[in-house]
Amino acid sequence: MSYSDALSKTLEDLGAAEGSVLSVSKDGRTYRGTLMPHHEFSSPDVIILKMKSGYNAGIRITGSAVITVEGKPAARERAETAVEYRKGLPKLVLIGTGGTIASYVDYRTGAVHPALSTSDMVNAVPEIRDIANIDAKVLFSIFSENMNVENWQKLAEAVAEEINAGADGIIIPHGTDTMGYTAAALSFMLGDVPKPVILVGAQRSSDRPSSDASSNLMACARFCTSGKRSGVFVVMHDTLGDDSFAVHAGTRVRKMHTSRRDAFRSINSLPAARMDASGNIDFILPGKPVSGGKAVARTGMERSCVLLQYYPGMDPSVFESIFMNSKGIVIAGSGLGHVNENMIPLIKRASDRGAVVIMTSQCLSGRTNLNVYNTGRDILAAGAVTVWDMLPETAYVKLMWALANSSSPEEAKKIMKTPLAGEMSDRRTEND
Ligand code: GLU
């Protein structure tokens, strides 16, 4: 929601912008402060002023209110403090993509900055300098709901480039909403990457006292420098406190809560490792050690793929065009991987014309099995395949990659059924 037309005009006529210092007199009281960005949940006739005390005041601008502009928005200083290179320390490269971890409210200007610079990040976590030399660059400044396949491809290329130029580890600050998708995409695109590539986010922005941005970032740097593990990971809080961090495999991780700091969980797998705030690492799963090899980015992705959630009453006529036009279809089915009997002929027609149809489960936890019920057997006979305990979104990302890196649907199916980056358990108990 934005300001009402009348209030927008008043502010415009006064020359007031976000970051202007305003004084508002209303009902015998005067409020003075910096004009903050209009919040989407605020009423259209309310302005928010950041007062000297640090508190925000919401003031409804009615006919009697008198607004005076007392100061212009301060230009944000972006002085880059030179960071001294320290011999003997590993080199980590931060590749910024945006999200909460890279945003903060600048209280002098009132603006929300989705910005990241070397000094911003390193100054926020000065201890990081004790363990590594840090280079930082901004690749994107976007919220992760706006990430797309092209962003994943550019990111994989940037990661490979930095590793091949000598980075000992890569840290990718990222919005948390779709961090799991990006982690899965990098896991397949970067294959046997020889160094740690770690995505990290924050549930609370760095201007808030409860922010998890610095502690997550520090945990990443510690895992990069002392973990000696290669691969794509997500590092986030493991608990609500600031004393435990989980290192998740990039193909197994999911945001399971909208706001908690410990929102990220490994599904159908334990985390690869846990760490405490001092950097002590408890390795839980075996993994590949770092090596001096080259990073190769295989970024091909077939765009004509969809991810669908089954629901009771799903009507095949609604999905006709999707099934007839997509090269890859991942369905998060019910239970062991089911859809209703009306959808099965559509699956058959799609498979018959060469589409790859993958059944996963919206239960998330546990393995799909199409051999238990008649429904499952009919879905198998229609040509769909299962990928055991792979997350639906990981299957979606992998299917795009498998189709682009194969020359036939059969070959793509084979890739889907071969564990490449820890994305599924290879205990094959089903005969499918
Ligand atoms: N929705 C935004 C994103 O995923 C902000 C949330 C966050 O970073 O945690 O980028």
Residues whose N, C-alpha, C, O or C-beta is under 5 A from the ligand:
A	BS01	LIG	G99 T100 I101 I142 F143 S144 E145 H174 G175 T176 D177 T178 A202 Q203
